[in-house]
């Protein structure tokens, strides 16, 4: 078992990241600086956006930045940037700055930097490190299980378009459980610079694969934590590694034959849960099937409500970084609180911007800024900062 992580930085949770992309020889800062200089900023951006660009350019001038509040380009971000049109890079950087830096400075504007949309809270797996092992959550009688209506999904997408560029299609459950996931993904086509789909890949079929490759998905993350059948089955209970491999191979076959110009990034990403897992073994096994292989830190959130207090007083950055919209329209400030004790409202009653700037969200932010998260449950038991 991994040692308990006292503080979990969810927005920077990669502990290993391997990529097959070849961009190491590119002086990336200079490449981006040149793009920002050549853009007609007055025509394309608001005053606030132009100010952000100036801050990015100033941060780029800092050699070997060590401070958290300096805007840096990490390897996976670099790969994302290299996949988008050059004309869209300034816009991407603005939204990336909002995602990285605004939470560190407790800045709130009209929209969350990142939006997670949950097509399904239901999952066919019972991974040992996941709250789906909590039977009080998965018991259908308790009202937590369900799938999102496609019309609600379209409403959310319509509100987010041109306002939020970073979207995740995933949260508490497996997105492909939703039978309309293909139509949902198709509806996102051309609407976001950065849209990520997380799936365990066990339910992949030809219809869903075509929807992923033809829709708005920019990065597809196949969640897998091992490269051996026995260890995989031990961690991803109910899962079968050879079935997942077969499905990812089918994804690649369709991608090569039907979408040879696709710029989608594929990644196998696992939770580093114990010492049996090896990034070298993972890379060796998966690198021929995907563009990237990674491990993220283990966050002990299986049942946050029954944990001992964490004694962490630092504010949770998710309150300034992400908004979560569950399958039934409930809006939550985080997914550690998977039973929605901190629900701020419902997207059926208020729009994204209203909820993001709501009194309830503001109350939670004030509690955290005043180092009083110990008085807010389940924040008092959580280690995310």
C-alpha positions in Angstrom: 0.0 0.0 0.0 1.2 3.5 -0.8 2.0 5.8 2.0 -0.8 8.2 2.9 -0.5 11.4 1.0 -0.9 14.3 3.4 -1.7 16.8 0.7 -3.1 15.9 -2.7 -2.6 18.4 -5.6 -5.3 17.1 -7.9 -4.6 19.6 -10.7 -1.0 18.4 -10.9 -1.5 14.8 -9.9 0.8 13.1 -12.5 3.6 11.3 -10.8 4.7 9.6 -14.0 4.1 10.8 -17.6 5.5 9.1 -20.7 4.8 10.3 -24.2 5.6 9.0 -27.7 5.3 12.5 -29.2 8.5 14.1 -30.4 8.7 17.7 -29.4 11.7 17.8 -27.1 13.8 19.7 -29.6 11.4 22.5 -29.9 12.1 25.7 -27.8 8.6 25.8 -26.6 8.7 29.1 -24.7 10.1 30.9 -27.7 7.5 29.2 -30.0 4.6 30.4 -27.8 6.1 33.9 -27.3 6.3 34.3 -31.1 2.7 33.3 -31.6 1.5 35.7 -28.9 3.6 38.6 -30.4 2.2 37.9 -33.9 -1.5 37.9 -32.8 -3.6 41.0 -33.3 -4.7 41.0 -29.7 -6.9 44.1 -29.8 -9.1 42.6 -32.5 -9.4 39.1 -31.1 -9.5 39.5 -27.3 -11.1 41.5 -24.6 -9.1 43.8 -22.3 -9.2 41.2 -19.6 -7.9 38.5 -22.0 -5.2 40.8 -23.3 -4.1 41.4 -19.7 -3.8 37.6 -19.1 -1.7 37.3 -22.3 0.7 40.0 -21.0 1.0 38.1 -17.7 1.7 34.8 -19.6 4.4 36.6 -21.6 6.0 38.0 -18.4 6.0 34.6 -16.7 7.6 33.0 -19.8 10.6 35.4 -19.2 11.3 33.9 -15.8 14.1 31.3 -16.0 13.5 28.1 -14.2 10.4 29.2 -12.3 9.9 27.6 -8.9 7.0 29.6 -7.5 3.6 28.0 -7.8 2.0 31.2 -9.1 4.2 31.3 -12.2 2.6 30.0 -15.3 4.5 26.9 -16.6 4.0 24.5 -19.5 4.0 20.9 -18.4 4.7 18.0 -20.8 1.1 17.0 -21.2 0.0 20.6 -21.8 2.7 20.9 -24.4 1.3 17.9 -26.3 -2.2 19.4 -26.2 -1.0 22.7 -27.6 0.9 21.0 -30.5 -2.4 19.3 -31.6 -4.4 22.5 -32.0 -4.5 25.1 -34.7 -1.8 27.8 -34.3 -4.5 30.5 -34.4 -6.2 29.0 -31.4 -3.1 28.8 -29.2 -3.5 32.2 -27.6 -7.1 31.4 -26.6 -6.0 28.0 -25.2 -3.2 29.7 -23.2 -5.7 32.2 -21.7 -8.0 29.4 -20.5 -5.0 27.4 -19.3 -3.8 30.4 -17.3 -7.3 30.6 -15.7 -7.1 26.9 -14.8 -3.6 27.0 -13.4 -3.2 30.4 -11.8 -6.7 31.8 -10.9 -7.2 29.2 -8.2 -3.8 30.0 -6.7 -4.8 33.7 -6.5 -8.4 33.0 -5.5 -9.7 34.7 -8.6 -13.3 34.1 -9.6 -14.7 35.4 -12.9 -17.9 34.6 -14.7 -17.3 30.9 -15.5 -15.3 28.0 -14.0 -12.0 27.4 -15.8 -12.9 23.7 -16.0 -16.3 21.9 -16.2 -16.8 18.2 -15.5 -20.0 16.7 -16.9 -21.3 13.3 -15.7 -23.1 11.2 -18.3 -23.5 8.4 -15.7 -22.9 7.9 -12.0 -23.2 4.1 -12.6 -20.1 2.1 -13.1 -19.6 -1.6 -14.1 -16.3 -1.7 -12.1 -15.7 -1.7 -8.4 -12.1 -0.4 -8.3 -10.5 -0.8 -4.9 -9.5 2.9 -4.8 -12.9 4.3 -5.8 -16.0 5.4 -3.9 -18.1 3.0 -6.1 -17.1 0.5 -3.5 -19.4 2.4 -1.0 -22.6 0.4 -1.1 -24.6 3.2 0.4 -23.7 5.2 -2.8 -24.4 2.5 -5.3 -27.6 1.2 -3.8 -30.2 2.3 -6.3 -32.7 3.0 -3.5 -30.6 5.9 -2.2 -31.0 7.9 -5.4 -27.4 8.5 -6.4 -27.4 6.2 -9.5 -28.5 7.3 -12.9 -27.7 8.5 -16.4 -28.0 12.0 -17.9 -30.7 12.9 -20.3 -29.3 14.0 -23.6 -31.4 17.2 -23.7 -29.9 18.2 -20.3 -26.4 17.5 -21.7 -27.1 19.7 -24.7 -28.3 22.5 -22.5 -25.0 22.3 -20.5 -22.9 22.3 -23.6 -24.8 25.3 -25.1 -24.1 27.3 -21.9 -20.4 26.3 -21.8 -19.6 26.9 -25.5 -17.5 30.1 -26.0 -17.3 30.5 -22.2 -15.4 27.4 -21.0 -12.8 25.6 -23.1 -11.7 22.8 -20.7 -14.3 20.1 -20.4 -14.2 16.6 -19.0 -16.9 14.0 -19.9 -16.6 11.8 -16.8 -17.0 12.0 -13.0 -18.3 9.5 -10.5 -19.3 6.7 -13.0 -18.4 5.2 -16.4 -19.5 7.5 -19.2 -20.1 4.7 -21.7 -22.9 3.3 -19.5 -25.0 6.1 -20.9 -26.6 4.7 -24.1 -26.7 8.2 -25.6 -23.0 8.8 -25.1 -22.4 8.7 -28.9 -24.9 11.4 -29.6 -23.5 13.5 -26.7 -20.0 13.3 -28.0 -21.2 14.2 -31.5 -22.9 17.3 -30.1 -19.6 18.6 -28.8 -17.9 18.6 -32.2 -15.9 21.7 -32.9 -17.0 23.5 -29.7 -14.1 23.2 -27.3 -10.3 23.5 -27.5 -9.8 20.9 -24.8 -12.4 18.1 -24.2 -11.4 15.0 -22.4 -13.2 11.7 -22.1 -12.3 9.2 -19.4 -13.4 5.6 -19.8 -12.3 2.2 -18.5 -12.7 1.0 -22.2 -14.6 -2.1 -21.2 -17.8 -1.0 -23.0 -16.1 0.4 -26.1 -17.8 -0.6 -29.4 -17.6 0.5 -33.0 -20.5 3.1 -32.6 -18.9 4.7 -29.5 -15.4 4.7 -31.1 -16.7 6.5 -34.2 -18.4 9.0 -31.9 -15.2 9.6 -30.0 -13.1 10.1 -33.2 -15.6 12.2 -35.1 -17.0 14.3 -32.1 -15.3 16.9 -30.0 -13.0 14.7 -28.0 -9.4 16.0 -27.9 -8.0 13.5 -25.4 -9.3 10.1 -24.7 -8.1 8.6 -21.4 -8.3 4.8 -21.0 -8.2 4.2 -17.2 -6.0 1.2 -16.5 -3.6 0.7 -13.6 -1.6 -2.4 -14.6 -0.1 -4.4 -17.5 -0.7 -7.9 -16.0 -4.1 -9.6 -15.9 -3.8 -10.7 -12.3 -2.9 -7.2 -10.9 -5.4 -5.5 -13.2 -8.2 -7.7 -11.9 -7.1 -7.1 -8.4 -7.3 -3.3 -8.7 -10.1 -3.0 -11.2 -12.6 -5.4 -9.8 -15.0 -6.8 -12.4 -12.6 -5.8 -15.1 -10.8 -8.0 -17.6 -7.5 -6.8 -19.1 -7.6 -8.8 -22.3 -11.1 -7.4 -23.1 -9.8 -3.8 -22.6 -6.8 -4.4 -24.7 -9.0 -5.9 -27.5 -11.2 -2.8 -27.4 -8.3 -0.3 -27.5 -6.8 -2.3 -30.4 -10.2 -1.9 -32.1 -10.1 1.8 -31.4 -6.7 2.1 -33.1 -7.8 0.0 -36.0 -10.8 2.3 -36.7 -8.7 5.4 -36.1 -6.1 4.3 -38.6 -8.6 3.2 -41.3 -11.3 5.8 -41.0 -9.6 8.8 -39.3 -6.0 8.9 -40.4 -5.7 12.6 -39.9 -7.2 12.6 -36.4 -5.2 14.6 -33.9 -6.8 13.0 -30.9 -4.5 12.1 -28.0 -4.9 8.7 -26.5 -3.6 8.0 -23.0 -3.6 5.1 -20.6 -3.7 6.5 -17.1 -3.7 4.6 -13.9 -3.9 5.3 -10.2 -0.6 4.5 -8.4 -2.1 2.5 -5.6 0.6 0.1 -4.5 4.2 -0.9 -5.0 3.3 -3.8 -7.4 2.7 -1.2 -10.1 5.6 -0.1 -12.3 5.6 2.7 -14.8 8.3 0.9 -16.8 6.1 -2.2 -17.1 3.1 0.0 -18.0 5.0 1.9 -20.7 6.4 -1.3 -22.2 3.0 -2.9 -22.4 0.8 0.1 -23.5 3.1 2.3 -25.5 2.3 0.6 -28.8 -1.4 1.1 -28.2 -1.6 4.7 -27.0 0.3 8.1 -27.3 0.8 8.5 -23.6 1.1 6.4 -20.5 0.8 7.9 -17.0 0.3 7.3 -13.3 -1.6 9.7 -11.1 -1.3 9.9 -7.3 -3.7 7.9 -5.2 -6.3 10.0 -3.5 -7.8 8.1 -0.5 -11.4 9.1 -1.1 -13.2 5.8 -1.1 -15.4 6.9 1.8 -14.4 10.5 2.6 -17.3 10.8 5.1 -15.9 8.2 7.5 -12.2 9.3 7.3 -10.4 10.9 10.2 -9.9 14.7 9.9 -6.9 15.5 7.7 -5.8 18.6 9.7 -5.2 20.4 6.4 -6.1 24.1 6.6 -5.0 25.1 3.1 -7.9 26.0 0.8 -9.0 23.5 -1.8 -8.1 24.9 -5.2 -11.1 23.1 -6.9 -13.4 25.8 -5.4 -11.8 28.2 -7.9 -11.0 25.7 -10.6 -13.7 23.2 -11.3 -17.5 22.7 -11.4 -19.1 19.3 -11.4 -22.5 18.7 -12.9 -24.0 15.3 -12.0 -26.3 13.2 -14.3 -29.5 14.7 -12.6 -28.3 18.3 -12.9 -27.0 18.7 -9.4 -24.0 21.0 -9.3 -21.2 20.1 -6.8 -17.9 21.9 -6.1 -15.9 18.6 -6.0 -16.2 14.8 -6.6 -14.6 13.8 -3.3 -18.0 14.8 -1.9 -19.6 12.1 -4.1 -22.9 12.2 -2.1 -23.3 15.9 -2.7 -23.4 17.2 0.9 -22.0 20.5 -0.5 -24.4 20.7 -3.5 -24.6 24.4 -4.6 -27.8 24.1 -6.8 -29.1 22.5 -10.0 -28.5 23.4 -13.6 -32.2 23.0 -14.2 -32.8 26.0 -12.0 -29.8 28.3 -12.7 -27.2 28.6 -15.4 -23.5 27.8 -15.1 -22.4 31.4 -14.5 -25.1 32.0 -11.8 -24.2 28.9 -9.9 -20.4 29.6 -10.2 -20.9 33.0 -8.6 -23.7 31.9 -6.2 -23.8 32.7 -2.5 -23.3 29.0 -1.7 -20.1 28.7 -3.7 -19.0 32.0 -2.2 -19.6 30.7 1.3 -17.5 27.6 0.8 -14.7 29.8 -0.6 -14.8 32.1 2.4 -14.6 29.2 4.8 -11.6 27.8 3.0 -9.8 31.1 2.7 -10.2 31.7 6.4 -8.5 28.4 7.2 -11.7 27.0 8.5 -12.3 23.9 6.3 -12.1 21.8 9.5 -15.6 23.2 10.2 -17.0 22.1 6.8 -17.9 18.4 6.2 -16.5 16.5 4.3 -13.8 19.1 3.5 -12.4 18.4 7.0 -11.6 14.8 6.1 -10.2 15.6 2.6 -6.6 16.0 1.6 -7.1 17.8 -1.8 -5.6 21.3 -1.9 
